[in-house]
């Protein structure tokens, strides 16, 4: 996908992506551990009073002897090795779990499995009915169902046990006397565990916890302190994970924003630099409004898409996979609920994507159309007002806007519809988990905390898919924008410089221009626009080009700065083919005044010095302005050379704009001047004074003038007459009046008989 390619645009962004990935893994790890910790707080901290498993931290020797009575010799040996005398205890017979078992989860799990069965037997045989009134959880509830029966009868209904259970003391005496084999007791434990297991897996564990709690209370160990300590320790773990998750999220957001902004900056820079290299052929291929949209709106879409990708697309799969792993590890039997929800969610997202994707792809083109109409309206506002077309243009703009609005509303409504559907799915999941989880809790197969954790993991999984679905709908638009920007970047100019070692240059050019049998046709055109053009323009002379509208005058002079390249033939300056020079070097020789004067926002000074690398003193700028007949209106403006020029020069008249454009070209001090009908907005008096000043001050340069008015080129050293892209006459004014019929027609239409005979 093009957006991903842009995200990995350079080493810095690639490094940022790696850091973001590691931070997201850290955040997901913390987020996935929070439900697990919540489950521990509920199940262990509240329900079990802070006692984590069936391994007691403290136990008396008598109690341990009672437990080992129901253990095999190997298990009894393992248990004995795990405890040592507690020197700090007030009672002499107290034992304490060795510290090495506190962190060894495998050894501790082995001890818990050994203890559960014997604790179950001791709980029932030695006061189980009495203790049952204090028990909280499934075992205690089962023991109180029928108060007239013994604890053993309630707990072990259906087990293969003696009809009348002996007391604990009787069993100890029987074992001591050799009347009861040890194997018989271990078989009783297995039968007891089997019978209790029918009530639920948590029953045996709950009984063991109650046994340990009773043991602690009987020896006056502060159980509330144990519970408080566990809650504080677990709460601190939760707080630590939360803080780490928050810090990771903040850093990811920051890095994603920086990366997205960096990608946007690089793309804008590359797009802008590429457009500056474009020839007129490429500029015609991409409209100005489209290039503006691609450099602004499209790159903004890429920036937002990049941030969304880095923040969600990477995080959502990590969270979903982690959530699925956690759900599978809970062993609750409710995984099918998640599977059904994911299938339904994917179906909803697929339907929405199939409907909205074509609209998102169309969106950028519609924005182009709106920008195109808006740009035409703004640039052609005087004409629109003059022809009273305000209402028509409003309707045209409104039509394009409504089409865009309709598409945007459709996609927005589709997105808005997705959220309630997903929320409905999430609520149905929660209700289903609570419903079936409650049955599991009642059966003793699940604890409350486990159900809460399962709900949290289910929500995380659904939220992950929701994030992916939102991104899956939004990213296509960013990808369309990325393709459009990529098209601009990869489109190379049809005009190339030769390799630097093959370029030809000379320190001082005189400015002799030769057109040698030049032909030119526009790309994809069927016929030449210019055919067999051959002439010379000498330094110190003025060469004029005239012809009817559409004869190819502007196209011809656009070949000199290589805005287009000739189709055949060659153009040379001082004998060097302009294609053998670098474009920068070629254009440094030229001072071009375009047909439409273009000024830039700033002030008069910045516009006059636009073509120079260093500033010039005010005296030189004013002298240039005097030559261009612009000095008078510059001095009249408040601030003089520092007077503000608005964007496009809209705060000056057409004639003033042309004179400033001419002054800008003179300030550059080029070798060759090209005036493309640059005097059309001047009155005859100003035109005459300007031509006279140019003749006096630009006598050493090569001057090429394209003109519509013969009065502008009467005194040119050489006049070239074009008609339908071909030269039909070359000579002075007087010569052409005699030899060129087309020139004679143009002259007769513009000049009086006195002027013609002068």
Protein Blocks (a to p, Z undefined) as FASTA:
>chain_A
ZZlmmmmmpmklmmmmmmmmmmmmmmmmmmmmmmmmmmmmmmmmmmnnopablcdfbdcf
klmmmmmmmpcfklmmmmmmmpccdfkbmblkbccddfklmmmmmlmmmmmmmmmmmmmm
mmmmnoplmmmmmpgcjklmmmmmpmmbcfklmmmgoiacdfbacdfklmmmmmmnopac
fklmmmmmmmmmmmmmmnojklmmmmmmmmmmmmmmmnopafklmmmmmmmmmmmmmmmm
mmmmmmmmmmmmmmmmmmmmmmmmmmmmmmmmmmmmpcfklmmmpcfklmmmmmmmmmmm
mmmmmmmmmmmmmmmmmmmmmmmmmmmmnonopmmmmmmmmmmmmmmmmmmmmmmmmmmm
mmmmmmmmmmmmmmmmmmmmmmmmmnopmmmmmmmmmmmmmmmmmmmmmmmmmmmmmmmm
mmmmmmmmmmmmmmmmmmmmmnopacfklmmmmmmmmmmmmmmmmmmmmmmmmmmmmmmm
mmmmmmmmmmccfbdcddfklpccdfbdghiacdehiacddehiabdfbghiacdddehi
acdddddehilpmmmmmmmnopaccfbdcddeehiafklpcfklmmmmpccddfbdcdde
ddfklmmmmmpcbdcdfklmmmmmmmnopmmmmmmpghijmpccdehilmbcfklmmmmm
mmmmmmnopabdcdehkllmpcfklmmmmmmmmmmmmmmbccddddfblklmmmpcbdcd
deehiafbdcdfklmmmmmmklmmmmmmmpcfklmmZZ
